Amino acid sequence: MIPEEQFKNVISHAKEYGFVFPSSEIYDGLSAVYDYGQMGAELKKNIRDYWWKAMVQLHENIVGIDAAIFMHPTTWKASGHVDAFNDPLIDNKDSKKRYRADVLIEEHIAKIESKIEKEVDKGRKRFAEGFDEAQFRATNPNVLRNIEKIEEINGRMKAALENSQLADLQQLIVDLEIVCPISGTRNWTEVRQFNLMFSTEMGAVSGESGKIYLRPETAQGIFVNFLNVQKSGRMKIPFGIAQTGKAFRNEIVARQFIFRMREFEQMEMQFFVRPGTEMTWYHYWKAARMRWHRALGFPESKYRFHDHLKLAHYANAAADIEFEFPFGFKELEGIHSRTDFDLGAHEQHSGKKLRYFDPETNESYVPYVVETSIGLDRMFLATLAHAYAEEKLEDGSERVVLRLPYFLAPVKAAVMPLVKKDGLPEKAREIMQLLKYRFQLQYDEKDSIGKRYRRQDALGTPICITIDHQTLEDGQVTIRHRDSMQQERVSIEQLPALLESLVSMEAVLQRLNAEQEAYQA
């Protein structure tokens, strides 16, 4: 299946099975805003819990907070968002569609990268077992020519973005002969900047208390609470503060389902360190965050690091963890060395000292910060898109299955009486009562057992528990595994321990913690 078709099927599946709905759909929806349905809310919660437990529960020196969405407006002046939180936008005059200029250029680069990979694939087929990929990439004329093109484009784009030369950015689009995906023409407007913050008024009367903003990121709530947390928690550097919550950006070019939305959720951690040690911690957190992703069991080829060409005004190093979505490699998480910009700026604008007295060095300083920031909605999409599969079975039938990691699945087990009579529903309800305090379950008695299995496969339910007439005699049920479709008989007394071993998050966290300790050693 081609990626475009797969993505359309994922979007359709998400709605049909209660994962994601268009917001306000009965009023024809609201652009780039979505609601999470009954299955989506559970999956989203499980991803959030996995992040929180791995970040806060496994680290003695990281704590979590929940800061307010509304903040004093000077917060956003100090952070640079009022003056610098802009996207370079360009319009196509024929299609009337608006695009981010830098994204258009990045997509052009991606096409050149695709040519390189095709050239490498040709070499692999030609030389078979004797193929040396590293040598091929270093010597093949076509590969080298395309790498040179990419480096030149990246250099020009970086210079234009860093110097805010929007005319140079437009000229690059013209020189590369980039066309509008809709109209196919190169009839572009000038590039201009657009601020992404939503503003509103606080108070009963508009203008009474002045303009405030919906937060465009959750990080600033952490920075303004730095001293509150440090003093009340008696935290010693290095330490981190984590937070999950909603953020809002007035994205003009919002697209690709829930990948880029106007209302979204972030999971961020700010790690406060001694100045001069930030790069050590930057590399530490790059490795740690990749381990977190890899613990999900997704192929290593789905991930890559992308170092930033243009650094944000607060950073001295930055990299993205990119994931291969059906529409290509895109940013999933960012790791940034933010220096002392944020605390220093808030100290300046508030007039309050935001310093840490270090008993080891006997000095007071503004800490440096290393940030990890991941979009929960993007993580949800990555998980859902990778899990979705259409399979042809040995008997010629087909099924749609969500191969979600067991511990993230919205429903951990479905309890099914084989028929709706003969005391089987009553026995099934007893099993529901036994398990529901520890696991998210679904009771399912409608349709044939085969149709029910297919329905649970489509929901991503790892285990189906079937109660039949034999159960009433020997106290055993049939366990059916989602991925293998294999079945086995187990006693009802074994069910709690069996489910715990299969769907618990604890085993994943233990493995992650062991990898963390091995890395530190």
N, C-alpha and C positions, 0 to 999 in steps of 0.2 A: 504494500500500500504506500502511495506517495505521501510525503509528510503533510501536504496541504489537505488531502482527503482525511488523513488520520486526525488532524486538528479539528476539522469540521465535525467528525464523528465524536471526538472527545467533548466538544461543546454541546452537541445534541444529547449525548449520554448524560452529561452533568445535569441537564435540565430534566430529562425523562426519569432519572432515578433519584432526584431530590438532593443533588449536591449544590448546584448554583442556579439561581433564577435571575432574569433581568429585573432590576428594581422597578417598582411601580408599573408592572407589565400591563395591568388592566387599563392604564392610561398611556399605553404605547411606550412605556419605559422612560428611563433617564440616561442619557448618553454616558458611557463609561462608569456607571454605578451598578453594582450587583448585590443581590441578597444571597446568603448561604442558607440552603434548605436543611432539612432534618439530618440528612447524611453528611452534607458539607460542614455543618456546624460541629458535628462530632469529629470528623477528620481534622478540621482546623484546630479544634481544641487539643487533639492528640499530638499534632505537630508542635503546637505551642508548649504543651507539657514536656515534650521531648527536649525542646530547646531549653526550657526553664530548668528542668532537672539536671541536664548536662552542664548548664552554665552556672546555676546557683547552688544546687544540691551537692554537686560533685566538687565544688571549690569552697574551701573554708574562708577564702579572702574575697569572695564575691557575694554581694547581697542584692536584693531586689527592691524596687520601689514602684509606686504608681502615681505619677505626677498628673496634675490637671491639664486638660486640653487648652483651656484659656490661660494665658500668661500675660504679665505686664508688657505693654507694647514696646518698651525700651529693650526688652529681651531680644527682640528681632532686629533692632538697630545694632545692638552690641554684637550679635552673631553674624552680622553681615547680610542677612536675608533681605532686609529692606532695600539695600543698595545693589546687591550682587546675585540675588537668587533669580536668575533669568535664563531663558532658553533662546538660542538664535533660531528664529522662524523664517520660513520662506514660503510664498504661495505660488501655485501654478495658475496662471491667468485663464487657461482653457478649462481645466477641470474644477477650478475654484477650491481645490483642496490645499490644506496647509500642512507643512512638514517641518521637522527639525532639520536644519541645514547639516549639522554634524552627523545626524543619523543617516541622512541620504548618502553622505560621503562614506560612512562606515559600512553601509550596505554595498556600496560600490567596491570597497576593499574586500568585503566578504566574497564577492563574485571572483575577484582575482585569486583569493585564497583557495576557492573551489577549483580553479584552473590548476593551481599547484598540486592539489590533492589528486586530481584526475591524472596529471602527469606522473605522479608517484605511483598510482595504481597501475598505469601502463607499464612502468618499469618493473613493478612487482610481478606482473603477469609474464613479462618478457624474460626476466632472469630467474624466476621461480625461487628455488632454495638458495641460489647463489646471490640473491638480492641483498645489497647493503644499503639500507634506506638512508642512513646518515651520509654516506659517501655520495649517494645519488643526489640528495638535496644540495650537497656542497659543490657538485660539479656539473649537474645538468644545465645546459644553457637556457632552456625555457623556464626552468624553476628559478634560476638566478635572475633572469630578466624580469620575471613577475615580482620577485622579492624586492628588486630595485625599484619597481613601480610603486609598491606598497610603501617602502621607506620614504620615497619622494612625496607621496600623497600625505602620509602621516606627518612628515616634517612641515609641509605647507599648512596643514590643518592646525597643528600644534602652535605654530607661530601666529596664525590668524586668531585663534582662540585666546592665547595668552596675552596678546596685544590688543584684544577687542577690535580687530580690524575686520568688520563685517563685510566690507567691500571685497577684501581678499578672499573671504570665505565664499562669497557669491562667485567670484572669478574662478575659484577652484571648481565649483559645480559646473560652470560654463566650460572650462577647459577639459573636464572629464566627460563632457557631453552626457551628463546625467539627465534622464528623462523622467517625467512624472509617471508613476506606475498606472495611473488611471487614464490620462489622456495620451500618453506616449509622446508628449511634446516637451520642448525645452524653453517654453515661454514663461520665464520666472520673474518674480518681483525682486526687489532688493531684500537683503537679509536684515531683520530688525530684532531687537531684544524684547522679551515679554516676561514680566514678573509673574511668578506662579502662585503667590500667596492669596488665599481667600481672606477678605476683610469683612468685618461686621461692626455693629455699634453695640456698646455695652450700656445698659440703662433702659428705662422705659421710653424715653424720647430720643429719637435719632440725634446724634451730635451732643447729647448731654454729657457724656464722659469721654468722648473722643473715639477714635478708631482703634479696634483691636483685631487680632488675626487668629484664625484657626491655625494651630501649629502645623508647619510643613514637615516637621520631624520630631521625634520624641527625645532626641539627645539633650536639648537645652533644659528640659525639666530635670535631667540628671545633674547638669553643670550648676544650676542655681541652687541645688540641694546638696552640693558637694560637702560643705562644712557641716550641715545638719546631720548628714549620714556619718561623716567621719567622726564627729564628736560624740553623737549619741551611740554609735556602734563601736567606739574606741578602735577604729580601723587604723592599721599601720600600712604604709606604702611598702610594696605595691598592693593595691586592692582595686576591686571593680564594683561598679554599680550597674545593675541590669534593669531593663524595663521593657514591657510590651504594651502596645496601645495604638490607637487610631492616629493617623496623620492625614493631612489634606493638601492637595496640590491642584491648582487650576490648570490641569494638563490640556493644552489645546490639541495636541496630537495624541489622544488617548485611543488605543487600539489593542488588537490581539487579546480579546476576551479580558480576563482578569489580570493580565500581565502588567498593564499600565492603566491605573484607575485614578479617579479624583478623590476617592475616599478609600483608604487602605490601612493595613496594620503592619507595624514594624516590630522587630525584636532586636533590641540594641543593647550593647554593653560597652561602657566606657571604663577603661582600665588605667588607673592613675599611677604613674611611675616617676622615679627620680630622673631629672634632666640628665641627658647623656646616655641613658639606658634604653631609650625609646625604640631604637632600631633592633635591639636584641629581642624586646617584647613584640615588636611588629612581626618579626619572622616567627616567633613562637606562636602568635595567634593565627598567622597564616596557616601554619601546619596544623594547629589544633582545630581550626574550623573545617579544614579539608577532611580531617579524620571524622568529624561529626557527620559530614555529608556521606562519606564513604561507608560509615557504619550502617547506613540504610540498605546497603547491598546492591546499589545501582552500579553499573559498569564504570570502571575507571575512565573509559573513553568518553563518558558523558560530561566530564568535568575538565576545566582548564583554568589556569590563572591568566589574567590580563592586566598588565601593569599600565597605569594611567599615563597618557601622553601629557595631558594638561592637568596639573594638580590644582585642587580647590585652594581657595585663599587661605585656608587654615592648615594645610597639610604639607609635610616634607617627604611623605611617601604614601603611595596608595595603590591598591590592587583589587581587582574584582575576581571572585570565583564565578566563572561563567558555566552555565549548564546548557546542554544541547536540547532545546525545545523543538517541537515539530517545525518551527519557523527559523531554526538556526541557533547558534550559540549566543546567549544573551546573559546579561548580568543577573546573578541570583543573590550574591552577597558581596559587601564591600568591607575591606580591612584598611583602615587609615591611621597613619601616625599624624595626629592633629596638633602636635607640639603643645605649647601653652597658650595657644590663641584664644580658646574659649574662656578659660578661667581668667586670663589676663584681660580680655575685653570686658567681661562682666565686672571684674574688679574696678576697671577704669570707669565704666558707665554707672555703676552703683555706688562707688565711693566706699565699698566695704572690702576689707582684706580677705582674699580667698587663698590663703597660704597654708602650708603644712610645715610644722616644726619637726624636723627629722632628728630623733635622738641619737641615731648612729653617726650622723655627720655634724650634729650640733649646729644646724643651720635651718633657716626658714626660707622656703621657696614656693613658687607657683608650680605645681606638678605638671609634667607632660602627660599626654593622654594618647592611648592606642584604642581605637574604636573598632568593634565588629558590628555590622549592621546588615540585617537580612530582612527582606520583605516576606511576611507570612503568606500573603496571597500568592506571591511568585513561587514560594516553596510548595504551597498547595497545588498550584498548576503543574509544577515540575513533577510532583509525586503522582498526580492524577494522570498526566500525559504519558509518563513512563509506564505506569501500571496498566493502562488500557491495551487490550489485545483482542483480536478476533482470531479464533482458532478453528481449524477443521479437524474433527476427531476421526478416529480409526473407523467408526461405523458410517462415515460419510456425513454425519450431522455437523452443525457448527455451534459455537458458543461465543459469547462476548464475556470476557472475564477481566476483572480489575485485580492485578497481581500486586496489591498493596502490601507493604511490609506488615506482617501479622499484628505487630504491636501498635500500628497506626490505624488499622481498620476501624471504621465507625462502629460496626457491629462485630463483636468477637465470635459469637456463635448464634446459629439459628436453631431453635428447638421445634421439632416437627412431629406430630403424631401421624402415623402412616395413613390412617383414616379418621374421620370425625365421629367415631362411635366405638362401642365395645370397651369403653373405659380408657382408651388411649389418650384422648385429650386431657382427662383428669390426671393421668400419670405424667403427661408432658408438663402440666401446670405444676406438679410437685417438683419436677426438675428445674423449672423456671424459678421456683421459690428457693431452691437450694443454691442456685448460681447467681441470681440477679444482684446480690449485694457486692459481688466482686467483679462482675463482668457485664458489659453492655450486651444485652441479648435481644433477639427478635423472635416472637412466636409466629409461626407460619403454618396454617392448616388448609389454605385455599389451593385448589388445582391439584394435578397429579404430582407425585413426588419428583418426577423428572423436571417438570416445569418449575417446581420450587427450587430445585438445585440450580437451574439456570438463572433464576431470579437472584439467588444469593451470590452466585458467581459474579453477576453484573454489579452487585453492590460491594463486592470485594470481601465478603464474609469468609473468614478462613476455615471455619469448622461448621458442619451441619450435624446435628444430633437427631437421629430418627428413632422414634419409639414405635415398636411394632408389637404384635400379639405375643411374640416370644419374650418380650421385655417383662410382661406381666407374670411370666413363669420363672424366668431365671435372673431378673434384675439387671439385664444387660441391654445396652443400646448400640446402635450402629453409628460410628463416627465416620464422616466423609470429609476428606481433606480437599480444599479448593484447588490447589495447584496440580496435584497428581491425580485427583479424583479417586484415589484409592480409599477403600473402606475397611473398617475393622470393628470388631465387637469388643466393648469394654464394659465393666460394671459401673453402675450409677455412682457407687462410692468413689470410684477412681476419677470421676469427671473433674472435680475442683482442682486436683493436683495436675491432671493432664492438661487442662486448659491453661493453668498457670504456667506450665513449662513451655507451652506453645505460643501464647499471645502476650506474656508479660513483658513490660518494658525493662524490667530489672536486669535481665540477661544482657540486653544491649548496652545498658549503662555500665554494667560490670566490665564488659569487654572494652568499652570506650575508656573507662578509668584505668584499666590495665595497660592499654596502649599509651595513655597519657603518662603514666608512671615510667614506662619503658623509655619514652621519648626524653623525659626529664633526667633519667639515669644516664 
